[in-house]
């Protein structure tokens, strides 16, 4: 979850996680997050969700579950 942009070197950490098989989903909150950075961290672009207000997050769990289910199905297909 990110409300701005990371100043850390996320590329190597994310690369290690991805190569280990970890599925990474990202949530950008507010209006100042770096969507390109989120997309580079997420396992796939479909795993990037954004919300400008907390009230929008209530709509996301089913979307996250859907993406997680698709990822698991693709892994074992």
PDB file of N, CA, C and O in Angstrom:
ATOM      1  N   UNK A   1       0.851  -1.169   0.000  1.00  0.00           N
ATOM      2  CA  UNK A   1       0.000   0.000   0.000  1.00  0.00           C
ATOM      3  C   UNK A   1       0.892   1.225   0.000  1.00  0.00           C
ATOM      4  O   UNK A   1       1.847   1.306   0.773  1.00  0.00           O
ATOM      5  N   UNK A   2       0.585   2.166  -0.857  1.00  0.00           N
ATOM      6  CA  UNK A   2       1.444   3.318  -1.040  1.00  0.00           C
ATOM      7  C   UNK A   2       0.607   4.573  -1.224  1.00  0.00           C
ATOM      8  O   UNK A   2      -0.391   4.561  -1.943  1.00  0.00           O
ATOM      9  N   UNK A   3       1.020   5.666  -0.564  1.00  0.00           N
ATOM     10  CA  UNK A   3       0.332   6.939  -0.721  1.00  0.00           C
ATOM     11  C   UNK A   3       1.232   7.968  -1.390  1.00  0.00           C
ATOM     12  O   UNK A   3       0.815   9.111  -1.580  1.00  0.00           O
ATOM     13  N   UNK A   4       2.424   7.601  -1.741  1.00  0.00           N
ATOM     14  CA  UNK A   4       3.380   8.476  -2.407  1.00  0.00           C
ATOM     15  C   UNK A   4       4.237   7.628  -3.318  1.00  0.00           C
ATOM     16  O   UNK A   4       3.725   6.790  -4.060  1.00  0.00           O
ATOM     17  N   UNK A   5       5.537   7.843  -3.264  1.00  0.00           N
ATOM     18  CA  UNK A   5       6.429   6.969  -4.007  1.00  0.00           C
ATOM     19  C   UNK A   5       7.590   6.591  -3.099  1.00  0.00           C
ATOM     20  O   UNK A   5       7.993   7.361  -2.227  1.00  0.00           O
ATOM     21  N   UNK A   6       8.112   5.413  -3.315  1.00  0.00           N
ATOM     22  CA  UNK A   6       9.194   4.919  -2.485  1.00  0.00           C
ATOM     23  C   UNK A   6      10.519   5.517  -2.939  1.00  0.00           C
ATOM     24  O   UNK A   6      10.773   5.665  -4.135  1.00  0.00           O
ATOM     25  N   UNK A   7      11.348   5.855  -1.975  1.00  0.00           N
ATOM     26  CA  UNK A   7      12.690   6.330  -2.297  1.00  0.00           C
ATOM     27  C   UNK A   7      13.700   5.189  -2.187  1.00  0.00           C
ATOM     28  O   UNK A   7      14.872   5.358  -2.524  1.00  0.00           O
ATOM     29  N   UNK A   8      13.247   4.032  -1.717  1.00  0.00           N
ATOM     30  CA  UNK A   8      14.092   2.848  -1.622  1.00  0.00           C
ATOM     31  C   UNK A   8      14.246   2.204  -2.992  1.00  0.00           C
ATOM     32  O   UNK A   8      13.482   2.488  -3.914  1.00  0.00           O
ATOM     33  N   UNK A   9      15.232   1.344  -3.112  1.00  0.00           N
ATOM     34  CA  UNK A   9      15.424   0.562  -4.329  1.00  0.00           C
ATOM     35  C   UNK A   9      14.474  -0.628  -4.282  1.00  0.00           C
ATOM     36  O   UNK A   9      14.845  -1.714  -3.835  1.00  0.00           O
ATOM     37  N   UNK A  10      13.263  -0.419  -4.740  1.00  0.00           N
ATOM     38  CA  UNK A  10      12.261  -1.485  -4.692  1.00  0.00           C
ATOM     39  C   UNK A  10      12.509  -2.534  -5.773  1.00  0.00           C
ATOM     40  O   UNK A  10      12.040  -3.667  -5.660  1.00  0.00           O
ATOM     41  N   UNK A  11      13.232  -2.167  -6.801  1.00  0.00           N
ATOM     42  CA  UNK A  11      13.434  -3.055  -7.943  1.00  0.00           C
ATOM     43  C   UNK A  11      14.089  -4.374  -7.538  1.00  0.00           C
ATOM     44  O   UNK A  11      13.619  -5.440  -7.938  1.00  0.00           O
ATOM     45  N   UNK A  12      15.161  -4.321  -6.757  1.00  0.00           N
ATOM     46  CA  UNK A  12      15.842  -5.566  -6.394  1.00  0.00           C
ATOM     47  C   UNK A  12      15.022  -6.382  -5.396  1.00  0.00           C
ATOM     48  O   UNK A  12      14.972  -7.608  -5.497  1.00  0.00           O
ATOM     49  N   UNK A  13      14.384  -5.722  -4.441  1.00  0.00           N
ATOM     50  CA  UNK A  13      13.553  -6.449  -3.469  1.00  0.00           C
ATOM     51  C   UNK A  13      12.383  -7.128  -4.168  1.00  0.00           C
ATOM     52  O   UNK A  13      12.075  -8.289  -3.899  1.00  0.00           O
ATOM     53  N   UNK A  14      11.742  -6.402  -5.057  1.00  0.00           N
ATOM     54  CA  UNK A  14      10.603  -6.957  -5.791  1.00  0.00           C
ATOM     55  C   UNK A  14      11.066  -8.090  -6.696  1.00  0.00           C
ATOM     56  O   UNK A  14      10.393  -9.113  -6.811  1.00  0.00           O
ATOM     57  N   UNK A  15      12.207  -7.907  -7.331  1.00  0.00           N
ATOM     58  CA  UNK A  15      12.735  -8.961  -8.200  1.00  0.00           C
ATOM     59  C   UNK A  15      12.977 -10.250  -7.439  1.00  0.00           C
ATOM     60  O   UNK A  15      12.659 -11.334  -7.926  1.00  0.00           O
ATOM     61  N   UNK A  16      13.540 -10.135  -6.244  1.00  0.00           N
ATOM     62  CA  UNK A  16      13.778 -11.324  -5.415  1.00  0.00           C
ATOM     63  C   UNK A  16      12.465 -11.993  -5.021  1.00  0.00           C
ATOM     64  O   UNK A  16      12.353 -13.218  -5.057  1.00  0.00           O
ATOM     65  N   UNK A  17      11.478 -11.191  -4.648  1.00  0.00           N
ATOM     66  CA  UNK A  17      10.179 -11.768  -4.274  1.00  0.00           C
ATOM     67  C   UNK A  17       9.524 -12.468  -5.458  1.00  0.00           C
ATOM     68  O   UNK A  17       9.049 -13.598  -5.339  1.00  0.00           O
ATOM     69  N   UNK A  18       9.503 -11.792  -6.592  1.00  0.00           N
ATOM     70  CA  UNK A  18       8.887 -12.376  -7.783  1.00  0.00           C
ATOM     71  C   UNK A  18       9.580 -13.663  -8.195  1.00  0.00           C
ATOM     72  O   UNK A  18       8.917 -14.639  -8.546  1.00  0.00           O
ATOM     73  N   UNK A  19      10.910 -13.676  -8.158  1.00  0.00           N
ATOM     74  CA  UNK A  19      11.632 -14.888  -8.558  1.00  0.00           C
ATOM     75  C   UNK A  19      11.414 -16.029  -7.572  1.00  0.00           C
ATOM     76  O   UNK A  19      11.626 -17.193  -7.912  1.00  0.00           O
ATOM     77  N   UNK A  20      10.993 -15.703  -6.359  1.00  0.00           N
ATOM     78  CA  UNK A  20      10.671 -16.728  -5.359  1.00  0.00           C
ATOM     79  C   UNK A  20       9.235 -17.217  -5.487  1.00  0.00           C
ATOM     80  O   UNK A  20       8.816 -18.112  -4.753  1.00  0.00           O
ATOM     81  N   UNK A  21       8.472 -16.629  -6.425  1.00  0.00           N
ATOM     82  CA  UNK A  21       7.096 -17.056  -6.646  1.00  0.00           C
ATOM     83  C   UNK A  21       6.058 -16.286  -5.855  1.00  0.00           C
ATOM     84  O   UNK A  21       4.885 -16.661  -5.856  1.00  0.00           O
ATOM     85  N   UNK A  22       6.460 -15.208  -5.174  1.00  0.00           N
ATOM     86  CA  UNK A  22       5.517 -14.403  -4.410  1.00  0.00           C
ATOM     87  C   UNK A  22       4.675 -13.567  -5.365  1.00  0.00           C
ATOM     88  O   UNK A  22       5.210 -12.921  -6.267  1.00  0.00           O
ATOM     89  N   UNK A  23       3.380 -13.577  -5.173  1.00  0.00           N
ATOM     90  CA  UNK A  23       2.479 -12.761  -5.967  1.00  0.00           C
ATOM     91  C   UNK A  23       2.309 -11.428  -5.242  1.00  0.00           C
ATOM     92  O   UNK A  23       1.903 -11.393  -4.081  1.00  0.00           O
ATOM     93  N   UNK A  24       2.620 -10.341  -5.926  1.00  0.00           N
ATOM     94  CA  UNK A  24       2.597  -9.017  -5.321  1.00  0.00           C
ATOM     95  C   UNK A  24       1.435  -8.207  -5.880  1.00  0.00           C
ATOM     96  O   UNK A  24       1.311  -8.017  -7.090  1.00  0.00           O
ATOM     97  N   UNK A  25       0.589  -7.736  -4.971  1.00  0.00           N
ATOM     98  CA  UNK A  25      -0.538  -6.881  -5.319  1.00  0.00           C
ATOM     99  C   UNK A  25      -0.314  -5.536  -4.647  1.00  0.00           C
ATOM    100  O   UNK A  25       0.126  -5.482  -3.499  1.00  0.00           O
ATOM    101  N   UNK A  26      -0.611  -4.452  -5.351  1.00  0.00           N
ATOM    102  CA  UNK A  26      -0.338  -3.110  -4.837  1.00  0.00           C
ATOM    103  C   UNK A  26      -1.598  -2.263  -4.803  1.00  0.00           C
ATOM    104  O   UNK A  26      -2.469  -2.381  -5.666  1.00  0.00           O
ATOM    105  N   UNK A  27      -1.680  -1.410  -3.793  1.00  0.00           N
ATOM    106  CA  UNK A  27      -2.795  -0.486  -3.642  1.00  0.00           C
ATOM    107  C   UNK A  27      -2.244   0.921  -3.503  1.00  0.00           C
ATOM    108  O   UNK A  27      -1.504   1.207  -2.562  1.00  0.00           O
ATOM    109  N   UNK A  28      -2.597   1.800  -4.427  1.00  0.00           N
ATOM    110  CA  UNK A  28      -2.228   3.210  -4.354  1.00  0.00           C
ATOM    111  C   UNK A  28      -3.364   3.987  -3.729  1.00  0.00           C
ATOM    112  O   UNK A  28      -4.508   3.888  -4.172  1.00  0.00           O
ATOM    113  N   UNK A  29      -3.056   4.761  -2.702  1.00  0.00           N
ATOM    114  CA  UNK A  29      -4.076   5.529  -1.985  1.00  0.00           C
ATOM    115  C   UNK A  29      -3.852   7.023  -2.176  1.00  0.00           C
ATOM    116  O   UNK A  29      -2.714   7.488  -2.228  1.00  0.00           O
ATOM    117  N   UNK A  30      -4.943   7.764  -2.280  1.00  0.00           N
ATOM    118  CA  UNK A  30      -4.868   9.221  -2.392  1.00  0.00           C
ATOM    119  C   UNK A  30      -4.668   9.650  -3.829  1.00  0.00           C
ATOM    120  O   UNK A  30      -5.187   9.032  -4.759  1.00  0.00           O
ATOM    121  N   UNK A  31      -3.902  10.723  -3.997  1.00  0.00           N
ATOM    122  CA  UNK A  31      -3.680  11.248  -5.347  1.00  0.00           C
ATOM    123  C   UNK A  31      -2.210  11.423  -5.683  1.00  0.00           C
ATOM    124  O   UNK A  31      -1.879  11.835  -6.795  1.00  0.00           O
ATOM    125  N   UNK A  32      -1.313  11.116  -4.734  1.00  0.00           N
ATOM    126  CA  UNK A  32       0.104  11.381  -4.999  1.00  0.00           C
ATOM    127  C   UNK A  32       0.948  10.114  -5.130  1.00  0.00           C
ATOM    128  O   UNK A  32       2.177  10.193  -5.103  1.00  0.00           O
ATOM    129  N   UNK A  33       0.317   8.955  -5.272  1.00  0.00           N
ATOM    130  CA  UNK A  33       1.086   7.724  -5.447  1.00  0.00           C
ATOM    131  C   UNK A  33       1.665   7.683  -6.859  1.00  0.00           C
ATOM    132  O   UNK A  33       1.190   8.367  -7.765  1.00  0.00           O
ATOM    133  N   UNK A  34       2.691   6.874  -7.019  1.00  0.00           N
ATOM    134  CA  UNK A  34       3.364   6.715  -8.302  1.00  0.00           C
ATOM    135  C   UNK A  34       2.851   5.427  -8.948  1.00  0.00           C
ATOM    136  O   UNK A  34       3.316   4.332  -8.635  1.00  0.00           O
ATOM    137  N   UNK A  35       1.889   5.580  -9.850  1.00  0.00           N
ATOM    138  CA  UNK A  35       1.267   4.402 -10.453  1.00  0.00           C
ATOM    139  C   UNK A  35       2.270   3.564 -11.254  1.00  0.00           C
ATOM    140  O   UNK A  35       2.161   2.338 -11.289  1.00  0.00           O
ATOM    141  N   UNK A  36       3.228   4.206 -11.884  1.00  0.00           N
ATOM    142  CA  UNK A  36       4.249   3.457 -12.634  1.00  0.00           C
ATOM    143  C   UNK A  36       5.091   2.609 -11.682  1.00  0.00           C
ATOM    144  O   UNK A  36       5.456   1.480 -12.009  1.00  0.00           O
ATOM    145  N   UNK A  37       5.398   3.154 -10.510  1.00  0.00           N
ATOM    146  CA  UNK A  37       6.169   2.393  -9.534  1.00  0.00           C
ATOM    147  C   UNK A  37       5.342   1.225  -8.999  1.00  0.00           C
ATOM    148  O   UNK A  37       5.864   0.126  -8.810  1.00  0.00           O
ATOM    149  N   UNK A  38       4.071   1.458  -8.760  1.00  0.00           N
ATOM    150  CA  UNK A  38       3.197   0.368  -8.312  1.00  0.00           C
ATOM    151  C   UNK A  38       3.149  -0.737  -9.369  1.00  0.00           C
ATOM    152  O   UNK A  38       3.246  -1.922  -9.050  1.00  0.00           O
ATOM    153  N   UNK A  39       2.999  -0.332 -10.619  1.00  0.00           N
ATOM    154  CA  UNK A  39       2.924  -1.310 -11.709  1.00  0.00           C
ATOM    155  C   UNK A  39       4.220  -2.103 -11.829  1.00  0.00           C
ATOM    156  O   UNK A  39       4.192  -3.293 -12.144  1.00  0.00           O
ATOM    157  N   UNK A  40       5.356  -1.451 -11.578  1.00  0.00           N
ATOM    158  CA  UNK A  40       6.630  -2.167 -11.661  1.00  0.00           C
ATOM    159  C   UNK A  40       6.805  -3.141 -10.502  1.00  0.00           C
ATOM    160  O   UNK A  40       7.528  -4.129 -10.629  1.00  0.00           O
ATOM    161  N   UNK A  41       6.152  -2.875  -9.377  1.00  0.00           N
ATOM    162  CA  UNK A  41       6.262  -3.759  -8.223  1.00  0.00           C
ATOM    163  C   UNK A  41       5.294  -4.924  -8.297  1.00  0.00           C
ATOM    164  O   UNK A  41       5.627  -6.031  -7.874  1.00  0.00           O
ATOM    165  N   UNK A  42       4.112  -4.695  -8.822  1.00  0.00           N
ATOM    166  CA  UNK A  42       3.080  -5.737  -8.848  1.00  0.00           C
ATOM    167  C   UNK A  42       3.473  -6.874  -9.787  1.00  0.00           C
ATOM    168  O   UNK A  42       4.201  -6.673 -10.759  1.00  0.00           O
ATOM    169  N   UNK A  43       2.987  -8.045  -9.483  1.00  0.00           N
ATOM    170  CA  UNK A  43       3.260  -9.208 -10.318  1.00  0.00           C
ATOM    171  C   UNK A  43       2.749  -8.986 -11.738  1.00  0.00           C
ATOM    172  O   UNK A  43       3.387  -9.392 -12.709  1.00  0.00           O
ATOM    173  N   UNK A  44       1.605  -8.346 -11.846  1.00  0.00           N
ATOM    174  CA  UNK A  44       1.059  -7.993 -13.154  1.00  0.00           C
ATOM    175  C   UNK A  44       0.227  -6.723 -12.995  1.00  0.00           C
ATOM    176  O   UNK A  44      -0.223  -6.405 -11.894  1.00  0.00           O
ATOM    177  N   UNK A  45       0.025  -6.007 -14.079  1.00  0.00           N
ATOM    178  CA  UNK A  45      -0.680  -4.719 -14.003  1.00  0.00           C
ATOM    179  C   UNK A  45      -2.082  -4.861 -13.426  1.00  0.00           C
ATOM    180  O   UNK A  45      -2.584  -3.934 -12.790  1.00  0.00           O
ATOM    181  N   UNK A  46      -2.713  -5.992 -13.637  1.00  0.00           N
ATOM    182  CA  UNK A  46      -4.066  -6.210 -13.100  1.00  0.00           C
ATOM    183  C   UNK A  46      -4.060  -6.259 -11.573  1.00  0.00           C
ATOM    184  O   UNK A  46      -5.117  -6.154 -10.950  1.00  0.00           O
ATOM    185  N   UNK A  47      -2.887  -6.417 -10.966  1.00  0.00           N
ATOM    186  CA  UNK A  47      -2.777  -6.485  -9.517  1.00  0.00           C
ATOM    187  C   UNK A  47      -2.488  -5.129  -8.895  1.00  0.00           C
ATOM    188  O   UNK A  47      -2.055  -5.055  -7.745  1.00  0.00           O
ATOM    189  N   UNK A  48      -2.721  -4.063  -9.635  1.00  0.00           N
ATOM    190  CA  UNK A  48      -2.566  -2.707  -9.120  1.00  0.00           C
ATOM    191  C   UNK A  48      -3.956  -2.102  -8.979  1.00  0.00           C
ATOM    192  O   UNK A  48      -4.694  -1.982  -9.957  1.00  0.00           O
ATOM    193  N   UNK A  49      -4.305  -1.722  -7.756  1.00  0.00           N
ATOM    194  CA  UNK A  49      -5.582  -1.074  -7.481  1.00  0.00           C
ATOM    195  C   UNK A  49      -5.297   0.319  -6.943  1.00  0.00           C
ATOM    196  O   UNK A  49      -4.283   0.542  -6.281  1.00  0.00           O
ATOM    197  N   UNK A  50      -6.195   1.256  -7.229  1.00  0.00           N
ATOM    198  CA  UNK A  50      -6.023   2.606  -6.720  1.00  0.00           C
ATOM    199  C   UNK A  50      -7.342   3.115  -6.147  1.00  0.00           C
ATOM    200  O   UNK A  50      -8.426   2.702  -6.558  1.00  0.00           O
ATOM    201  N   UNK A  51      -7.213   4.018  -5.194  1.00  0.00           N
ATOM    202  CA  UNK A  51      -8.384   4.656  -4.589  1.00  0.00           C
ATOM    203  C   UNK A  51      -7.986   6.057  -4.148  1.00  0.00           C
ATOM    204  O   UNK A  51      -6.921   6.256  -3.563  1.00  0.00           O
ATOM    205  N   UNK A  52      -8.838   7.012  -4.431  1.00  0.00           N
ATOM    206  CA  UNK A  52      -8.544   8.374  -3.996  1.00  0.00           C
ATOM    207  C   UNK A  52      -9.098   8.635  -2.596  1.00  0.00           C
ATOM    208  O   UNK A  52      -8.628   9.527  -1.890  1.00  0.00           O
ATOM    209  N   UNK A  53     -10.108   7.843  -2.201  1.00  0.00           N
ATOM    210  CA  UNK A  53     -10.717   8.001  -0.875  1.00  0.00           C
ATOM    211  C   UNK A  53     -10.843   6.634  -0.206  1.00  0.00           C
ATOM    212  O   UNK A  53     -10.977   5.610  -0.875  1.00  0.00           O
ATOM    213  N   UNK A  54     -10.797   6.636   1.126  1.00  0.00           N
ATOM    214  CA  UNK A  54     -10.937   5.382   1.878  1.00  0.00           C
ATOM    215  C   UNK A  54     -12.263   4.696   1.579  1.00  0.00           C
ATOM    216  O   UNK A  54     -12.342   3.468   1.610  1.00  0.00           O
ATOM    217  N   UNK A  55     -13.297   5.465   1.291  1.00  0.00           N
ATOM    218  CA  UNK A  55     -14.601   4.856   1.021  1.00  0.00           C
ATOM    219  C   UNK A  55     -14.570   3.956  -0.215  1.00  0.00           C
ATOM    220  O   UNK A  55     -15.403   3.060  -0.347  1.00  0.00           O
ATOM    221  N   UNK A  56     -13.627   4.185  -1.111  1.00  0.00           N
ATOM    222  CA  UNK A  56     -13.510   3.357  -2.312  1.00  0.00           C
ATOM    223  C   UNK A  56     -12.897   1.988  -2.017  1.00  0.00           C
ATOM    224  O   UNK A  56     -13.069   1.045  -2.789  1.00  0.00           O
ATOM    225  N   UNK A  57     -12.190   1.886  -0.912  1.00  0.00           N
ATOM    226  CA  UNK A  57     -11.536   0.622  -0.561  1.00  0.00           C
ATOM    227  C   UNK A  57     -12.563  -0.456  -0.247  1.00  0.00           C
ATOM    228  O   UNK A  57     -12.308  -1.640  -0.467  1.00  0.00           O
ATOM    229  N   UNK A  58     -13.718  -0.055   0.263  1.00  0.00           N
ATOM    230  CA  UNK A  58     -14.777  -1.020   0.567  1.00  0.00           C
ATOM    231  C   UNK A  58     -15.169  -1.850  -0.641  1.00  0.00           C
ATOM    232  O   UNK A  58     -15.647  -2.975  -0.492  1.00  0.00           O
ATOM    233  N   UNK A  59     -14.975  -1.318  -1.815  1.00  0.00           N
ATOM    234  CA  UNK A  59     -15.350  -2.026  -3.044  1.00  0.00           C
ATOM    235  C   UNK A  59     -14.254  -2.974  -3.530  1.00  0.00           C
ATOM    236  O   UNK A  59     -14.479  -3.766  -4.445  1.00  0.00           O
ATOM    237  N   UNK A  60     -13.081  -2.895  -2.926  1.00  0.00           N
ATOM    238  CA  UNK A  60     -11.944  -3.640  -3.459  1.00  0.00           C
ATOM    239  C   UNK A  60     -11.781  -5.081  -3.022  1.00  0.00           C
ATOM    240  O   UNK A  60     -11.277  -5.871  -3.821  1.00  0.00           O
ATOM    241  N   UNK A  61     -12.161  -5.487  -1.836  1.00  0.00           N
ATOM    242  CA  UNK A  61     -11.852  -6.867  -1.445  1.00  0.00           C
ATOM    243  C   UNK A  61     -12.271  -7.923  -2.460  1.00  0.00           C
ATOM    244  O   UNK A  61     -11.511  -8.857  -2.716  1.00  0.00           O
ATOM    245  N   UNK A  62     -13.437  -7.802  -3.032  1.00  0.00           N
ATOM    246  CA  UNK A  62     -13.870  -8.816  -3.999  1.00  0.00           C
ATOM    247  C   UNK A  62     -12.972  -8.791  -5.237  1.00  0.00           C
ATOM    248  O   UNK A  62     -12.704  -9.838  -5.826  1.00  0.00           O
ATOM    249  N   UNK A  63     -12.510  -7.612  -5.632  1.00  0.00           N
ATOM    250  CA  UNK A  63     -11.600  -7.527  -6.774  1.00  0.00           C
ATOM    251  C   UNK A  63     -10.263  -8.180  -6.441  1.00  0.00           C
ATOM    252  O   UNK A  63      -9.697  -8.908  -7.257  1.00  0.00           O
ATOM    253  N   UNK A  64      -9.766  -7.914  -5.243  1.00  0.00           N
ATOM    254  CA  UNK A  64      -8.508  -8.541  -4.834  1.00  0.00           C
ATOM    255  C   UNK A  64      -8.658 -10.056  -4.790  1.00  0.00           C
ATOM    256  O   UNK A  64      -7.782 -10.783  -5.260  1.00  0.00           O
ATOM    257  N   UNK A  65      -9.753 -10.528  -4.233  1.00  0.00           N
ATOM    258  CA  UNK A  65      -9.993 -11.977  -4.166  1.00  0.00           C
ATOM    259  C   UNK A  65     -10.060 -12.559  -5.566  1.00  0.00           C
ATOM    260  O   UNK A  65      -9.518 -13.635  -5.820  1.00  0.00           O
ATOM    261  N   UNK A  66     -10.712 -11.863  -6.465  1.00  0.00           N
ATOM    262  CA  UNK A  66     -10.812 -12.327  -7.847  1.00  0.00           C
ATOM    263  C   UNK A  66      -9.419 -12.461  -8.457  1.00  0.00           C
ATOM    264  O   UNK A  66      -9.111 -13.474  -9.086  1.00  0.00           O
ATOM    265  N   UNK A  67      -8.589 -11.461  -8.278  1.00  0.00           N
ATOM    266  CA  UNK A  67      -7.237 -11.509  -8.835  1.00  0.00           C
ATOM    267  C   UNK A  67      -6.403 -12.606  -8.181  1.00  0.00           C
ATOM    268  O   UNK A  67      -5.640 -13.295  -8.859  1.00  0.00           O
ATOM    269  N   UNK A  68      -6.543 -12.768  -6.884  1.00  0.00           N
ATOM    270  CA  UNK A  68      -5.802 -13.815  -6.190  1.00  0.00           C
ATOM    271  C   UNK A  68      -6.235 -15.183  -6.719  1.00  0.00           C
ATOM    272  O   UNK A  68      -5.397 -16.045  -6.985  1.00  0.00           O
ATOM    273  N   UNK A  69      -7.526 -15.374  -6.867  1.00  0.00           N
ATOM    274  CA  UNK A  69      -8.043 -16.647  -7.381  1.00  0.00           C
ATOM    275  C   UNK A  69      -7.526 -16.928  -8.783  1.00  0.00           C
ATOM    276  O   UNK A  69      -7.153 -18.059  -9.095  1.00  0.00           O
ATOM    277  N   UNK A  70      -7.502 -15.901  -9.632  1.00  0.00           N
ATOM    278  CA  UNK A  70      -6.988 -16.074 -10.993  1.00  0.00           C
ATOM    279  C   UNK A  70      -5.514 -16.445 -10.962  1.00  0.00           C
ATOM    280  O   UNK A  70      -5.071 -17.302 -11.726  1.00  0.00           O
ATOM    281  N   UNK A  71      -4.752 -15.803 -10.083  1.00  0.00           N
ATOM    282  CA  UNK A  71      -3.329 -16.091  -9.982  1.00  0.00           C
ATOM    283  C   UNK A  71      -3.072 -17.516  -9.540  1.00  0.00           C
ATOM    284  O   UNK A  71      -2.187 -18.187 -10.071  1.00  0.00           O
ATOM    285  N   UNK A  72      -3.833 -17.976  -8.582  1.00  0.00           N
ATOM    286  CA  UNK A  72      -3.677 -19.348  -8.100  1.00  0.00           C
ATOM    287  C   UNK A  72      -4.077 -20.334  -9.179  1.00  0.00           C
ATOM    288  O   UNK A  72      -3.404 -21.346  -9.374  1.00  0.00           O
ATOM    289  N   UNK A  73      -5.165 -20.052  -9.883  1.00  0.00           N
ATOM    290  CA  UNK A  73      -5.615 -20.932 -10.955  1.00  0.00           C
ATOM    291  C   UNK A  73      -4.565 -21.030 -12.057  1.00  0.00           C
ATOM    292  O   UNK A  73      -4.312 -22.110 -12.591  1.00  0.00           O
ATOM    293  N   UNK A  74      -3.953 -19.890 -12.395  1.00  0.00           N
ATOM    294  CA  UNK A  74      -2.924 -19.892 -13.444  1.00  0.00           C
ATOM    295  C   UNK A  74      -1.688 -20.643 -12.992  1.00  0.00           C
ATOM    296  O   UNK A  74      -1.016 -21.275 -13.807  1.00  0.00           O
ATOM    297  N   UNK A  75      -1.381 -20.586 -11.717  1.00  0.00           N
ATOM    298  CA  UNK A  75      -0.196 -21.258 -11.190  1.00  0.00           C
ATOM    299  C   UNK A  75      -0.325 -22.774 -11.289  1.00  0.00           C
ATOM    300  O   UNK A  75       0.645 -23.468 -11.594  1.00  0.00           O
ATOM    301  N   UNK A  76      -1.512 -23.276 -11.032  1.00  0.00           N
ATOM    302  CA  UNK A  76      -1.720 -24.718 -11.006  1.00  0.00           C
ATOM    303  C   UNK A  76      -2.337 -25.251 -12.287  1.00  0.00           C
ATOM    304  O   UNK A  76      -2.704 -26.424 -12.350  1.00  0.00           O
ATOM    305  N   UNK A  77      -2.459 -24.421 -13.302  1.00  0.00           N
ATOM    306  CA  UNK A  77      -3.062 -24.859 -14.577  1.00  0.00           C
ATOM    307  C   UNK A  77      -2.083 -25.692 -15.368  1.00  0.00           C
ATOM    308  O   UNK A  77      -2.407 -26.150 -16.465  1.00  0.00           O
TER     309      UNK A  77
END
